[in-house]
Amino acid sequence: MSSLSSSHILSSSTISGDKVVNRQGEDLGDIKDLMIDVDSGRVAYAVLEFGGLLGMGSKLFAVPLSAMQIDTENHRFIFDKDKDALETAPGFDKDHWPDFSDREWGSSVHSHYGVRPYWE
């Protein structure tokens, strides 16, 4: 297992659908999408889908990519949060996505997960 800051280059189609687990192995959902800051050329957020049944009632979360680690051996991501923390985290539904370019919103998301904003 290594951090995303090391040299891994993956296509978005191979990441979409990847499982996300915490260090205890609990399923936290899967990667629904990647949000790319086209001005900097960086992947800003992974959109994590959690809960619900067959996509119904699920909640989406913008998680800074730097808050997760990739587990290439098991084709998944490690996100060091428990299910309770994720259930109370700020999220959104599939019909009401936030403005990912809003730096104030982005700062609060990065702060919530304890990582430095990627643009700093």
Secondary structure by P-SEA (a helix, b strand, c coil): cccccccccccccccccbbbbcccccccccccbbbbcccccccccccccccccccccbbbbbcccccccccccccbbbbcccaaaaaaccccccccccccccaaaaaaaaaaaccccccc
